[in-house]
Amino acid sequence: MIMKTCTKCGAQLSANDTFCTGCGTAAPLGPQTGESFFDGKLSQLIGWSILGGIVTAITLGICYPWAVCMVYGWKINHTVIEGRRLQFHGRAVSLFGQWVKWLLLCIITIGIYGFWVGISLEKWKVKNTTFANPI
């Protein structure tokens, strides 16, 4: 039997319930399966990755933040966690400022800061990722 969950109180509802029996809130439309999946296609990933690589190469790395946002945004926007789609809000302009700072720190520290760049980039990605349909 397919069940739904009340978005306000968390009570379990049957698929036919239109209102929560616990708090009276309108029940969510359709079943909530709680499934996690990725619905992107390999051809799309290859296309976005090639485009990002070409733009990065042509601009000698200056537009790398744009490529990161484009490819990572595609991955996140095609990801569903427990029935809730993720959405990426990061913009290349905000990443570009960080990228320049990280590059300068790498130059000043003779490359040592490079070990922290990957972690800093992941933190930026997570900070700009949310659920598309908040509860």
C-alpha positions as CSV (number, residue, x, y, z in Angstrom):
1,M,0.0,0.0,0.0
2,I,1.4,3.4,-1.0
3,M,1.5,5.8,1.9
4,K,2.0,9.6,2.2
5,T,3.5,11.6,5.0
6,C,1.9,14.8,6.4
7,T,4.3,17.7,5.7
8,K,3.3,19.4,9.0
9,C,3.1,16.7,11.7
10,G,4.7,13.7,10.0
11,A,1.6,11.4,10.4
12,Q,1.3,8.5,8.0
13,L,-1.6,8.9,5.5
14,S,-3.1,6.6,3.1
15,A,-2.8,7.3,-0.7
16,N,-6.5,8.4,-0.8
17,D,-6.4,10.8,2.2
18,T,-6.8,14.5,1.2
19,F,-6.4,15.9,4.7
20,C,-4.2,14.8,7.6
21,T,-6.1,12.9,10.2
22,G,-3.8,14.2,12.9
23,C,-3.6,17.9,12.3
24,G,-6.0,18.7,9.5
25,T,-3.4,20.0,7.0
26,A,-4.1,19.3,3.3
27,A,-2.3,16.1,2.3
28,P,0.5,16.3,-0.3
29,L,-0.6,15.5,-3.9
30,G,0.4,12.1,-5.1
31,P,2.3,9.4,-3.3
32,Q,5.6,10.1,-1.6
33,T,7.7,7.1,-2.4
34,G,10.9,8.2,-0.6
35,E,13.0,6.9,-3.5
36,S,16.4,8.2,-4.3
37,F,17.6,8.2,-7.9
38,F,19.5,10.1,-10.6
39,D,17.6,10.7,-13.8
40,G,20.4,12.3,-15.9
41,K,21.6,10.6,-19.2
42,L,25.2,9.7,-20.1
43,S,25.0,11.6,-23.4
44,Q,24.0,14.8,-21.5
45,L,26.9,14.4,-19.0
46,I,29.4,13.9,-21.9
47,G,28.0,17.0,-23.7
48,W,28.1,19.3,-20.7
49,S,31.6,18.0,-19.7
50,I,33.0,18.5,-23.2
51,L,31.5,22.0,-23.4
52,G,32.9,22.9,-20.0
53,G,36.4,21.6,-21.0
54,I,36.4,23.5,-24.3
55,V,35.3,26.7,-22.6
56,T,38.0,26.2,-19.9
57,A,40.7,25.5,-22.5
58,I,39.8,28.4,-24.8
59,T,39.8,30.9,-21.8
60,L,43.0,29.4,-20.3
61,G,41.1,28.4,-17.2
62,I,39.5,31.8,-16.5
63,C,36.0,30.4,-17.1
64,Y,36.6,27.2,-15.1
65,P,34.1,28.4,-12.4
66,W,31.5,28.6,-15.1
67,A,32.2,25.0,-16.2
68,V,32.1,23.8,-12.6
69,C,28.7,25.4,-12.1
70,M,27.4,24.1,-15.4
71,V,28.4,20.5,-14.8
72,Y,27.8,20.3,-11.1
73,G,24.4,22.1,-11.5
74,W,23.4,19.5,-14.1
75,K,24.3,16.6,-11.8
76,I,22.5,18.1,-8.8
77,N,19.4,19.1,-10.7
78,H,19.0,15.5,-11.9
79,T,19.3,14.1,-8.4
80,V,16.3,13.1,-6.2
81,I,16.9,12.1,-2.5
82,E,14.0,10.4,-0.7
83,G,11.5,11.7,-3.2
84,R,12.8,15.3,-3.0
85,R,14.6,16.8,-6.0
86,L,17.8,18.8,-5.3
87,Q,18.4,22.2,-6.8
88,F,21.7,24.0,-7.4
89,H,21.7,27.8,-7.0
90,G,25.4,28.5,-7.4
91,R,26.5,31.1,-9.9
92,A,29.9,31.3,-11.7
93,V,30.3,35.0,-10.7
94,S,30.3,34.1,-7.0
95,L,32.6,31.2,-7.5
96,F,34.9,33.3,-9.6
97,G,35.7,35.6,-6.7
98,Q,36.5,32.5,-4.5
99,W,38.6,31.0,-7.3
100,V,40.8,34.1,-7.7
101,K,41.3,34.1,-3.9
102,W,42.2,30.4,-3.9
103,L,44.6,30.9,-6.8
104,L,46.4,33.7,-5.1
105,L,46.7,31.7,-1.9
106,C,48.1,28.8,-3.8
107,I,50.7,31.1,-5.4
108,I,51.6,32.7,-2.1
109,T,52.0,29.4,-0.3
110,I,53.9,27.8,-3.2
111,G,51.0,25.4,-3.9
112,I,50.4,24.2,-0.3
113,Y,46.9,25.8,-0.1
114,G,46.0,23.7,-3.1
115,F,45.2,20.8,-0.6
116,W,42.4,23.0,0.8
117,V,41.0,24.2,-2.5
118,G,39.1,20.9,-3.1
119,I,37.4,21.1,0.4
120,S,36.6,24.8,-0.1
121,L,35.0,24.0,-3.4
122,E,32.9,21.2,-1.9
123,K,31.8,23.5,0.9
124,W,30.8,26.1,-1.7
125,K,28.8,23.5,-3.7
126,V,26.9,22.3,-0.7
127,K,26.2,25.8,0.5
128,N,24.5,26.4,-2.9
129,T,22.5,23.2,-3.0
130,T,19.0,22.9,-1.6
131,F,15.8,20.9,-2.0
132,A,13.7,22.2,-4.9
133,N,10.5,21.5,-3.0
134,P,10.9,22.4,0.7
135,I,8.6,20.7,3.2
